Amino acid sequence: MASGGITLTPEQLQELLAGAIKAAIAPSPEDQEKKDELKRRAEASKKASVDTMMADHQAKLDRQNRCDHKKENGKWATGGQMLGNGVALTICQHCQKGWYWKPAPEVAAQLLSGDLTLHQSEPPRTTLN
């Protein structure tokens, strides 16, 4: 006597259940649309943030390149210090541009001993960076 029922192998049953579960947890078209819109907005916000940071960075570089690193009285508007290993750092007090450089050994010795300072000194012509 034939029962007329459906016969499935364990593999077929497992495949059928996996498909049903996948369909049950899939978002509705409306939900997917909302997720896509949120993702698009997040990407646009991220791009805007990067663009703003790049514009700020370029404005800083432009300001530093236009700066003459001098005060109104014509003296250098710089300061700095020795960092070690004979390397000095000079910074413009107007535009905050920094120069890492290696002074001559006798100048480095004077700077380290305090006989000479980097306050209001000319920015170096050759730098390490």
ABEGO torsion letter per residue (X at the ends): XBAGBBBBBAAAAAAAAAAAAAAAABBBAAAAAAAAAAAAAAAAAAAAAAAAAAAAAAAAAAAAAABAGBBAAGBBBBBEBBAEGGBBBBBBAAAGBBBBBBBBAAAAAAAAAGABBABGBBBBABBAX
